[in-house]
Amino acid sequence: MAHARTVDAPSSPGPGETGTGGGNPWLVLLAVCLGVIMVMLDGTVVGIANPSIQHDLGASLSDLQWVTSGYLLALAVFLITAGKLGDLFGHKRVFLIGVAGFALSSIGIGLSQELADIVPGVSPIGALIGLRVLQGLFGALLQPAALALLRGAFPGEKLNAAMGAWGAIIGLSSAAGPIVGGVLVENVSWQSVFFINAPVGIIALVLGIFLIRENRIPSLARIDWLGVVLLSGAMFSLVWTIIKAPEWGWGDSTTLTFIAGFVVLIAAFVFWQSKAKQPLVPLSLFKNPSISIGTVLMMMVAFAMFGAMFFLGFFFQGVHGLSPLDAGLRMLPMSAGMIVASPLAGMMIGRVGPKITMATGLLITAAAMFLMSQLSIDASFIESGIPFVLLAFGLSPVFVGATEIIVGNAPIQLSGVAGGLQQSAMQVGGALGTAILGAVMASEISSKLPGYLGQTAKGIPADQLSLLEKAAAFGGLPAGTPQQLQKLVGGAVHNAFMDGMHLAFLVSTCVAVLTAVLALFVKSGRKTEGAPVHMG
């Protein structure tokens, strides 16, 4: 899916110049797009691969939540810092490091089982999660540098055309993600979903080395490493608590310790940001209420989308019984719809402003989530496709509009930081949504499964019943379940899963409605010369 991104509009180069980023700007565009395509593909193929990862590695629900959340948190915390690294050391250098690191960490993910055999005390799923975090860090290096290189490569009058091509290519790669993932998982393996980044990365590296010229912005910026550490620790404590609390118990001392850790770390982060000479997130940005509201809007819509979407791969493959390719085809209407919806959203914002456009989009999102909460076990392509299309047309105005609100209301000199804040808010919201809605779903399954089992539950030992509840979170049964028992409990497991998924979508519906009300309090960004350029 293509998300809205921002760059500062560059000053136009002198006569006869094509910019500072390379001799042929369109070849520079090709090089940077190949790098970012890897990130976009990995954002949409993991949902298709998750059921196979769970089966092969024996992953728990919390493990798979971390496969997604660890990646998103790494992106969220490191995006702003990555932009500053490009200013300090050169955007070409940082871009190439990001491409190489992303490709190598992808290969490592595909070899996580082999790596676990080499490293003592590390499980295959533990190695995979650690490498996903590393992948997120390299992805954060790659994205801001790519935008800066495009800005330097194209003259001002051609930049918007380049950004349109950029958005289209990224949109198409995101839309292709579920199909590519389905073909690879079904016909090769889940590992191939990550291995495919290697040849793409090699091509991007070769093109980047020979076609891109270095683009460094003279800057005295410093990296707020203490801010990075404090924010990373706070977000890890929060997400870890939400994922593990259903297992530990909300009143357990371990849960309370992690909650206290989050409070202390986030308080320390806010205090340090108020004192640091060059803070990671300047608190002065939030003096403007619209920036604060825009940040919350971005977090909440990502919360609803990423959190609810996490379970669809398990629904289509585990409960509905579709192949990975067919599951990818089921998700295609949303990704493809975003390609059409994003430019339309930009037009609507230009005509009626972001307030009404975003509020309307959020209500459409709420309607889509509600329809998904009514899906049946044997839902047809049309029944699942309609809410997916609605979701595309509901989410696009929010992604585009919230970017306009956050960056448009920021001081010009902080527009780059504001763009990083917008992206970070999206990733944090997605991580929280995956964690919180996962906890909601797990709790609902544990509550409803015994009732569906009825008298059968009395004949199942407590330890096996616990395993059954954990397997139900994936819409399936524990490995090795006897055929006779499968017939007895299969329907109950599927029904419990559907109840949990329906509740997750209902929570997302409520979040979207409340966020629509909040959208009515924002103000449009300033329309000043040199304001950021928006991309779908």
BELQUI-V121876 format. One record per backbone hydrogen bond with DSSP energy under -0.5 kcal/mol. CO is the residue of the C=O (numbers start at 0). NH is the residue of the N-H. If there is no record, write none. Layout:
# BELQUI-V121876
co=CO nh=NH
co=CO nh=NH
This chain:
# BELQUI-V121876
co=0 nh=2
co=4 nh=534
co=6 nh=532
co=13 nh=16
co=18 nh=17
co=20 nh=212
co=22 nh=24
co=23 nh=26
co=23 nh=27
co=24 nh=28
co=25 nh=29
co=26 nh=30
co=27 nh=31
co=28 nh=32
co=29 nh=33
co=30 nh=34
co=31 nh=35
co=32 nh=36
co=33 nh=37
co=34 nh=37
co=34 nh=38
co=35 nh=39
co=36 nh=40
co=37 nh=41
co=38 nh=42
co=39 nh=43
co=40 nh=43
co=40 nh=44
co=41 nh=45
co=44 nh=47
co=44 nh=48
co=45 nh=49
co=48 nh=51
co=48 nh=52
co=49 nh=53
co=50 nh=54
co=51 nh=55
co=52 nh=56
co=53 nh=57
co=53 nh=58
co=59 nh=63
co=60 nh=64
co=61 nh=65
co=62 nh=66
co=63 nh=67
co=64 nh=68
co=65 nh=69
co=67 nh=71
co=68 nh=72
co=69 nh=73
co=70 nh=74
co=71 nh=75
co=72 nh=76
co=73 nh=77
co=74 nh=78
co=77 nh=81
co=78 nh=82
co=79 nh=83
co=80 nh=84
co=81 nh=85
co=82 nh=86
co=83 nh=87
co=84 nh=88
co=85 nh=89
co=89 nh=93
co=90 nh=94
co=91 nh=95
co=92 nh=96
co=93 nh=97
co=94 nh=98
co=95 nh=99
co=96 nh=100
co=97 nh=101
co=98 nh=102
co=99 nh=103
co=100 nh=104
co=101 nh=105
co=102 nh=106
co=103 nh=107
co=104 nh=108
co=105 nh=109
co=106 nh=110
co=108 nh=111
co=110 nh=114
co=111 nh=115
co=112 nh=116
co=113 nh=117
co=114 nh=118
co=117 nh=119
co=118 nh=121
co=120 nh=122
co=122 nh=126
co=123 nh=127
co=124 nh=128
co=125 nh=129
co=126 nh=130
co=127 nh=131
co=128 nh=132
co=129 nh=133
co=130 nh=134
co=131 nh=135
co=132 nh=136
co=133 nh=137
co=134 nh=138
co=135 nh=139
co=136 nh=140
co=137 nh=141
co=138 nh=142
co=139 nh=143
co=140 nh=144
co=141 nh=145
co=142 nh=146
co=143 nh=147
co=144 nh=148
co=145 nh=149
co=146 nh=150
co=147 nh=151
co=148 nh=152
co=149 nh=153
co=151 nh=19
co=151 nh=20
co=154 nh=157
co=154 nh=158
co=155 nh=158
co=155 nh=159
co=157 nh=161
co=158 nh=162
co=159 nh=163
co=160 nh=164
co=161 nh=165
co=162 nh=166
co=163 nh=167
co=164 nh=168
co=165 nh=169
co=166 nh=170
co=167 nh=171
co=168 nh=172
co=169 nh=173
co=170 nh=174
co=171 nh=175
co=172 nh=176
co=173 nh=177
co=175 nh=179
co=176 nh=180
co=177 nh=181
co=178 nh=182
co=179 nh=183
co=180 nh=184
co=181 nh=185
co=181 nh=324
co=182 nh=186
co=183 nh=187
co=183 nh=188
co=188 nh=191
co=188 nh=192
co=189 nh=192
co=189 nh=193
co=190 nh=193
co=190 nh=194
co=191 nh=195
co=193 nh=196
co=194 nh=197
co=194 nh=198
co=195 nh=199
co=196 nh=200
co=197 nh=201
co=198 nh=202
co=199 nh=203
co=200 nh=204
co=201 nh=205
co=202 nh=206
co=203 nh=207
co=204 nh=208
co=205 nh=209
co=206 nh=210
co=207 nh=211
co=210 nh=22
co=214 nh=90
co=215 nh=217
co=221 nh=223
co=222 nh=224
co=223 nh=227
co=224 nh=228
co=225 nh=229
co=226 nh=230
co=227 nh=231
co=228 nh=232
co=229 nh=233
co=230 nh=234
co=231 nh=235
co=232 nh=236
co=233 nh=237
co=234 nh=238
co=235 nh=239
co=236 nh=240
co=237 nh=241
co=238 nh=242
co=239 nh=243
co=240 nh=244
co=241 nh=245
co=243 nh=246
co=243 nh=247
co=244 nh=248
co=248 nh=251
co=251 nh=255
co=252 nh=256
co=253 nh=257
co=254 nh=258
co=255 nh=259
co=256 nh=260
co=257 nh=261
co=258 nh=262
co=259 nh=263
co=260 nh=264
co=261 nh=265
co=262 nh=266
co=263 nh=267
co=264 nh=268
co=265 nh=269
co=266 nh=270
co=267 nh=271
co=268 nh=272
co=269 nh=273
co=270 nh=274
co=271 nh=274
co=271 nh=275
co=275 nh=278
co=281 nh=284
co=282 nh=285
co=283 nh=286
co=284 nh=287
co=286 nh=288
co=287 nh=290
co=287 nh=291
co=288 nh=292
co=289 nh=293
co=290 nh=294
co=291 nh=295
co=292 nh=296
co=293 nh=297
co=294 nh=298
co=295 nh=299
co=296 nh=300
co=297 nh=301
co=298 nh=302
co=299 nh=303
co=300 nh=304
co=301 nh=305
co=301 nh=306
co=302 nh=306
co=303 nh=307
co=304 nh=308
co=305 nh=309
co=307 nh=310
co=308 nh=311
co=308 nh=312
co=310 nh=314
co=311 nh=315
co=312 nh=316
co=313 nh=317
co=313 nh=318
co=314 nh=318
co=314 nh=319
co=315 nh=321
co=322 nh=326
co=323 nh=327
co=324 nh=328
co=325 nh=329
co=326 nh=330
co=327 nh=331
co=328 nh=331
co=328 nh=332
co=330 nh=333
co=330 nh=334
co=331 nh=335
co=332 nh=336
co=333 nh=337
co=334 nh=338
co=335 nh=338
co=335 nh=339
co=336 nh=340
co=337 nh=341
co=338 nh=342
co=339 nh=343
co=340 nh=344
co=341 nh=345
co=342 nh=346
co=343 nh=347
co=344 nh=348
co=345 nh=349
co=346 nh=350
co=347 nh=351
co=347 nh=352
co=348 nh=352
co=352 nh=356
co=353 nh=357
co=354 nh=358
co=355 nh=359
co=356 nh=360
co=357 nh=361
co=358 nh=362
co=359 nh=363
co=360 nh=364
co=361 nh=365
co=362 nh=366
co=363 nh=367
co=364 nh=368
co=365 nh=369
co=366 nh=370
co=367 nh=371
co=368 nh=372
co=370 nh=373
co=371 nh=374
co=375 nh=378
co=379 nh=383
co=380 nh=384
co=381 nh=385
co=382 nh=386
co=383 nh=387
co=384 nh=388
co=385 nh=389
co=386 nh=390
co=387 nh=391
co=388 nh=392
co=389 nh=393
co=390 nh=394
co=391 nh=395
co=393 nh=397
co=394 nh=397
co=394 nh=398
co=395 nh=399
co=396 nh=400
co=397 nh=401
co=398 nh=402
co=399 nh=403
co=400 nh=404
co=401 nh=405
co=402 nh=406
co=402 nh=407
co=403 nh=407
co=404 nh=408
co=406 nh=409
co=407 nh=525
co=410 nh=413
co=411 nh=414
co=413 nh=417
co=414 nh=418
co=415 nh=419
co=416 nh=420
co=417 nh=421
co=418 nh=422
co=419 nh=423
co=420 nh=424
co=421 nh=425
co=422 nh=426
co=423 nh=427
co=424 nh=428
co=425 nh=429
co=426 nh=430
co=427 nh=431
co=428 nh=432
co=429 nh=433
co=430 nh=434
co=431 nh=435
co=432 nh=436
co=433 nh=437
co=434 nh=438
co=435 nh=439
co=436 nh=440
co=437 nh=441
co=438 nh=442
co=439 nh=443
co=440 nh=444
co=441 nh=445
co=442 nh=446
co=443 nh=447
co=444 nh=448
co=445 nh=449
co=447 nh=451
co=448 nh=452
co=449 nh=453
co=452 nh=455
co=453 nh=456
co=454 nh=457
co=454 nh=458
co=455 nh=458
co=456 nh=459
co=458 nh=460
co=460 nh=464
co=461 nh=465
co=462 nh=466
co=463 nh=467
co=464 nh=468
co=465 nh=469
co=466 nh=470
co=467 nh=471
co=468 nh=472
co=469 nh=472
co=470 nh=473
co=470 nh=475
co=471 nh=474
co=477 nh=480
co=481 nh=485
co=482 nh=486
co=483 nh=487
co=484 nh=488
co=485 nh=489
co=488 nh=492
co=489 nh=493
co=490 nh=494
co=491 nh=495
co=492 nh=496
co=493 nh=497
co=494 nh=498
co=495 nh=499
co=496 nh=500
co=497 nh=501
co=498 nh=502
co=499 nh=503
co=500 nh=504
co=501 nh=505
co=502 nh=506
co=503 nh=507
co=504 nh=508
co=505 nh=509
co=506 nh=510
co=507 nh=511
co=508 nh=512
co=509 nh=513
co=510 nh=514
co=511 nh=515
co=512 nh=516
co=513 nh=517
co=514 nh=518
co=515 nh=519
co=516 nh=519
co=517 nh=520
co=518 nh=521
co=525 nh=527
co=527 nh=530
co=530 nh=8
co=532 nh=6
co=534 nh=4
